[in-house]
Amino acid sequence: MSHDSQGGSPEDLLRVADVRRIAGGVSNATIYRWIAEGRFPAPYKPTSHTSVWKRGEIERWKAELSRDDDSTLGAV
């Protein structure tokens, strides 16, 4: 499991602290609210008390967010 929020394999597993950092420092509650709203990748649950995300899924989410911001700016 990776504890680094930069670089690495798309298959690396990230814990919520790493995911929060990549998502801009938002809170756990925000991450889970976004998941409930369908705006953020759902975690994998290897145990009932553990949530992990694949680095590649989080990087794709972030890239898509950037593309959405770019297209919004172009529409102004």
C-alpha positions as CSV (number, residue, x, y, z in Angstrom):
1,M,0.0,0.0,0.0
2,S,1.3,3.4,-0.9
3,H,1.5,6.3,1.5
4,D,2.8,8.8,-1.1
5,S,0.4,11.0,-3.0
6,Q,2.7,11.6,-6.0
7,G,3.9,9.2,-8.6
8,G,3.7,5.5,-8.5
9,S,1.7,2.8,-10.3
10,P,-2.0,3.3,-11.2
11,E,-2.6,0.0,-9.2
12,D,-1.1,1.4,-6.0
13,L,-3.7,1.5,-3.2
14,L,-4.2,4.8,-1.3
15,R,-5.7,5.4,2.1
16,V,-8.1,8.2,2.7
17,A,-5.4,10.6,3.9
18,D,-3.6,10.3,0.6
19,V,-6.9,10.6,-1.3
20,R,-7.8,13.7,0.6
21,R,-4.4,15.3,-0.2
22,I,-4.8,14.6,-3.9
23,A,-8.4,16.0,-3.8
24,G,-7.1,19.3,-2.5
25,G,-7.2,18.8,1.2
26,V,-10.9,18.2,1.6
27,S,-12.3,16.4,4.7
28,N,-13.2,12.8,5.0
29,A,-16.9,13.9,5.2
30,T,-16.5,15.7,1.8
31,I,-14.9,12.6,0.2
32,Y,-17.7,10.3,1.4
33,R,-20.4,12.9,0.4
34,W,-19.0,13.1,-3.1
35,I,-19.0,9.3,-3.3
36,A,-22.7,9.3,-2.2
37,E,-23.5,11.9,-4.9
38,G,-21.6,9.9,-7.5
39,R,-19.0,12.6,-8.0
40,F,-16.0,10.6,-6.7
41,P,-14.7,7.0,-7.1
42,A,-16.0,4.6,-4.5
43,P,-13.3,2.8,-2.4
44,Y,-12.5,-0.8,-2.3
45,K,-13.3,-2.4,1.1
46,P,-10.7,-5.2,1.8
47,T,-12.1,-5.4,5.4
48,S,-15.1,-3.8,7.0
49,H,-12.9,-1.2,8.6
50,T,-10.6,-0.4,5.7
51,S,-11.2,1.7,2.6
52,V,-8.6,2.0,-0.2
53,W,-8.6,3.6,-3.6
54,K,-6.6,2.7,-6.7
55,R,-4.2,5.6,-7.6
56,G,-5.2,5.4,-11.2
57,E,-8.9,5.9,-10.5
58,I,-8.2,9.0,-8.4
59,E,-5.8,10.4,-11.0
60,R,-8.5,9.9,-13.7
61,W,-11.0,11.7,-11.5
62,K,-8.6,14.6,-11.0
63,A,-7.8,14.8,-14.7
64,E,-11.5,14.8,-15.6
65,L,-12.1,17.6,-13.1
66,S,-9.3,19.6,-14.8
67,R,-10.9,19.0,-18.2
68,D,-14.3,20.1,-16.9
69,D,-12.7,23.3,-15.5
70,D,-11.0,24.0,-18.8
71,S,-14.2,23.6,-20.8
72,T,-16.1,25.8,-18.4
73,L,-13.5,28.6,-18.8
74,G,-13.8,28.3,-22.6
75,A,-17.5,28.8,-22.5
76,V,-17.4,32.1,-20.7
